[in-house]
Amino acid sequence: MSLNNPARSTVAPTLTVTLPRQAYQYPIYIQPGVLGRPLASQWVRQALPTAARLLVVTHEPLWALHGQPLLAQLQQAGFAVTVFAVPQGEPTKQLSWLQAVWQAAQQAGLTRQDGFLAFGGGVIGDLTGFAASAYYRGLPFVQVPTTLLAQVDSSVGGKTGINCGPVKNSIGAFYQPKLVIIDPQVLATLPHREWTAGLAEVAKYGLIEAACTGQAEIHLWPLLTQCADREAVVAQCAALVGQCCRIKASVVQQDEFEQTGLRALLNLGHTFGHALEADGEYTTYLHGEAVAIGTWWACVFAHQHDTFTPLQAVQAVWQQLGLPTAPWGNHQPERLLKAMQQDKKNKAQGGIMLVLPQDPLGHAWVAPGHRDKTVLAFLQQQLALAPNHIE
Ligand SMILES: NC(=O)c1ccc[n+]([C@@H]2O[C@H](COP(=O)([O-])OP(=O)(O)OC[C@H]3O[C@@H](n4cnc5c(N)ncnc54)[C@H](O)[C@@H]3O)[C@@H](O)[C@H]2O)c1
């Protein structure tokens, strides 16, 4: 992986994800304001050298906000662009919309030489990537992530897919993009809740950096401690996003298909988080909000088991970033425990698997087999601290 270290420079970083299989490589470009410049379409041309047609999948309001400059550049570069808008929200990640994307590709006359471009958050990236993976048995696609969560997480790593009934991401494929273009400037219009949800993933990366990269030196957490408010985060955004992508790229390069356990570290906070999401019927929390609470709980749990000391430092960063530490939904500890037992990522035999931070900060491990009664007691304790808890 090559990289300008964003922690040391204000120059926009460029990363390369190099996968051992088939020596597959793709660049991630991070440049504020790039979507309005010819550079963006030049990158797309380099990534899709044979493409005459491009199907852009996006949401209408988002495209109205940020799409026109990129459209103009792509057209100038000679692409025949068809824009296909799908509704906003998680329910769009379903079979009928996947089929609608394929029909739009047919109507746009896409051939095996052409490509897809995902312009949006994780919903658009997951749906478009999966559509591209199967159209004519796989057409190239480009990711242009526009939410913080998608810029730091979902656009890198090649997980694509849709939901099937209530089961999230159960149908999908590992399918890598040809290129990722990240313009942090588009985040200026991101609604507050979406911003906070993305920050939760950034903070999570801060807690697992050393474990993921195998290097003792950490960059992301020190950067985060300097971010007193949203304005400060915005000022550091290219560096923060670059560092998160660097960590994710490092993990994906070592464990693309989640086989060695390394990729599992990315699920810090997610076992608690998924349980909150499921128990809140996927309407109470955004994914990142549940991850923020789940990651905090993982830190408290590890602290109580004497494996993670710097809880106060984590609390300070959570406060600075405005991340939640307690749930606001109506939960029962027993229901949360059941949801944790049923989590598709809980592979431990006879207990609950948790990814936990450990000393020194930046390290984490996959801790198997926590006894149900230990986890239940912890959930009871944490729910009792929630502001709207009713005995
Ligand atoms: N593939 C992966 O590795 C991976 C990882 C994490 C999450 N995910 C998936 O990502 C999805 C969540 O993604 P998300 O959090 O990006 O949500 P999202 O894609 O639903 O986007 C959130 C909302 O923000 C709007 N929006 C996007 N960019 C904007 C901008 N710049 N300004 C204003 N509004 C903007 C969108 O139109 C949408 O309404 C989930 O489906 C989750 O399963 C995938």
The ligand as a Gaussian input file, in Angstrom:
#p B3LYP/6-31G(d) Opt

LIG

0 1
 N      -20.175000      -2.271000       2.441000
 C      -19.703000      -2.041000       3.637000
 O      -18.584000      -2.406000       3.979000
 C      -20.552000      -1.295000       4.620000
 C      -19.990000      -0.834000       5.815000
 C      -20.793000      -0.092000       6.689000
 C      -22.111000       0.175000       6.349000
 N      -22.621000      -0.299000       5.170000
 C      -24.011000       0.006000       4.775000
 O      -24.103000       1.397000       4.555000
 C      -25.461000       1.792000       4.722000
 C      -25.511000       3.083000       5.503000
 O      -24.817000       4.052000       4.771000
 P      -24.885000       5.607000       5.133000
 O      -24.742000       5.774000       6.586000
 O      -23.954000       6.286000       4.218000
 O      -26.401000       5.977000       4.854000
 P      -27.192000       6.294000       3.488000
 O      -26.511000       5.738000       2.326000
 O      -28.605000       5.866000       3.738000
 O      -27.134000       7.874000       3.403000
 C      -27.772000       8.620000       4.407000
 C      -28.572000       9.801000       3.863000
 O      -27.680000      10.864000       3.621000
 C      -27.982000      11.461000       2.352000
 N      -26.729000      12.024000       1.860000
 C      -25.681000      11.349000       1.366000
 N      -24.667000      12.179000       1.135000
 C      -25.083000      13.423000       1.467000
 C      -24.489000      14.698000       1.437000
 N      -23.227000      14.861000       1.085000
 N      -25.241000      15.759000       1.825000
 C      -26.526000      15.597000       2.238000
 N      -27.144000      14.407000       2.305000
 C      -26.421000      13.326000       1.922000
 C      -28.508000      10.318000       1.523000
 O      -29.296000      10.788000       0.451000
 C      -29.307000       9.537000       2.561000
 O      -30.608000      10.026000       2.677000
 C      -26.165000       0.620000       5.400000
 O      -26.983000      -0.006000       4.464000
 C      -25.029000      -0.296000       5.823000
 O      -25.410000      -1.654000       5.808000
 C      -21.863000      -1.001000       4.313000

